[in-house]
Structures are given as C-alpha cells and as structure tokens.
Amino acid sequence: MSATPLAPLASLDAIRALVRTLPGPDTAARAAAEAREPTLTKPAGSLGRLEEIAAWLATWQGRHPPRLERVRCVIFAGNHGIAAKGVSAFPPEVTVQMVQNFRNDGAAVNQLCKAGGAELDVIELELDRPTQPFDTDAAMTEAEVLDALNAGLTLDLTDVDALIVGEMGIGNTTAAAALALALFGGTAEDWVGRGTGIDDAGFARKRAAVDAAKAFHGAALADPLEALRRVGGRELAAMAGGVLAARLARVPVLLDGFICSASAAVWQAMTPDGLDHAMAAHASVEPGHRRLLETLGKRPLLDLGMRLGEGSGALVALGPLRSALACHTGMATFAEAGVSASEAS
C-alpha cells in the first residue's frame, strides 16, 4: 500500500494515544474476498486455511484482490545487559558477528528471503551500548525505549504488501520471557525456555533472572509500554514499532517466533484488536511461544520445530501465503470454466 512514513513520536504517551485510534479492518475488501471464494472451481472450504489467508490479506491490505508483489523483512539487532548473567549459550559479541553475516549474505535469513521473494534490511541499534541488566535495573530509559520504538515506527512501508520483522540479540529470549510474564502473568517457569540451547546451569540462571525482574519491578510492569522499557530490549521495541507502523499503513504482518510475538503482544495487551492485522507464521519449539500464541488467540500456520529467530519461520510461511493468493486470484470461477457447482462439490 502507498503510505507516508510516520514521523518519530515524541513520547510514550503519544504512542498510547496512537494505539487508541488504530484503523480497523476493511470490511468491503473482506466481503469481496468472501464473495469470490465460493465461486471458485472447488468444493467450499476445500482449501482450508488458504481461504482464510486470502480474506485476511484483502482485509488488512484494504483492497481486493490482495497482492504480494513486495514483501519486506526487517531484522533489528540489539545487545542486552542481561547476557552478562550467563543466560545464553553464546557470548554477546555474537550479535555483532551475526549482523556482519547477514550483510555478507551468509545467514539462513538471507537464503529464506531469496526463496520466499522478500527484501531484507538489517538495522543495528547501538550494539556498542547494551541495555542494563533488567533483573537489577530498568533495561532502558524512557528516551532509549522511545528511540527504539521509533526505529520501527518510522519504517518506510510505501508499496509494501506484507511485513516480517526479525531480530538478532544474544540474551533476547530471556527478555522475551520477562516481557511475556509482565504482560500476561504467571511465573518464570511458564515462559522461560532453553533459547540457544543452554545447559541446566544456564537454564537455572535464566529463570532466576526473570523471577528477579518480576520481583524488582513489581507493579510497574502492569503498564505494557513500561514493561517493554523495563525488561525488553532495543530490538524488541523496534519490532513492536514496526508492527504498529504496519497497522497504520494497512500492511499485514507475519509474526515470527517467541521474541517477535512477545514484542508485538504489547499492542494486544493495550487494546484487544491490537494484533488483528498480524498472523502467527509458526510455532517455535520454545515453550513460551506456544503458550503466548494461545494467550493471543493466534493459530500458527506451520509447526516445523524451528527456533532460530531472525524472521526465519515467518519467511518460510510466505509459501502458504503465496499459495493462498495464487488460488484466490488465479482460479477460474464455475461460470468461467463452465463447471456446475453441484458437480464440483
């Protein structure tokens, strides 16, 4: 859709006001998609969720027929102070190294963008300045979280038909677990998984860090944006900003794994329809992700045992989206094909 990039917002209150006036679904475009579907040469409902996808694309692009000519994948990279507490199997310097790998076309996300027909952008967020350890301090100041949110909010989504946001940041599954707990309650045990494959000792440190964050920040975590500031990270905030920018620009979003979904969940925690324009691409093996998708009411398109992040699962899910679009726009109707609807059923 054609869209003018949003100017940076000056305060978290400005973002809160924006969320209160989100554009809703385009009911005319959805009605057009739903009217076409029964006329196509197939039994009603025989393409399963592909039929749902076609209607969803039309609804949130605000046009019928929908299209997927330009899909943009944006990876945000940030570093976390909590990584110093031994919550990851990899050291923090891997974030910088992986960003260079993205730029050198050497990562999984590069190959999946080629396979899925998506553009790739990588945005670094002060990698030389990690957030504060959120078990003993707020991860970011208000100015820092606002800068990170604006990195996503100001994305240029002109003529973009679908958006994928991904991340790179050692320690960010710990931040995602802490954020999910803050937004939806429970305990560290409910949300913390093994992330990059930490051993038992690292797993215990990870749970302890999330429990400590809950105890340290207390009631302040009840406000979703304050929770993002206190226990999130720059790349989590930027992904959240990108998902919100997409809503304003009428661009559907494919959600990736646990970290992406936890970031985007801020908007649903603020307003019940805050993620209606987003579809869950896949279910990660990270246990917190499955719990989070159930909480958000999002049924994943795929379940491939993935846990890489980087937008990888969402890129794989472009296959079903393109299949849905091809069938919805390319199939003949019963009238065009001269086929009796009763015979096709």
Secondary structure as UniProt FT lines:
FT   HELIX           12..19
FT   TURN            20..21
FT   HELIX           27..36
FT   HELIX           37..39
FT   TURN            44..48
FT   HELIX           49..61
FT   STRAND          71..77
FT   HELIX           81..85
FT   HELIX           93..103
FT   TURN            104..105
FT   HELIX           108..116
FT   STRAND          118..124
FT   TURN            127..128
FT   TURN            134..136
FT   HELIX           142..153
FT   TURN            158..159
FT   STRAND          162..168
FT   TURN            170..171
FT   HELIX           172..184
FT   HELIX           188..191
FT   TURN            195..197
FT   HELIX           200..217
FT   HELIX           218..222
FT   HELIX           224..231
FT   HELIX           234..249
FT   STRAND          253..255
FT   HELIX           258..270
FT   TURN            272..277
FT   STRAND          278..280
FT   HELIX           287..296
FT   TURN            310..311
FT   HELIX           312..316
FT   HELIX           318..330
FT   HELIX           334..337
FT   HELIX           341..344
//
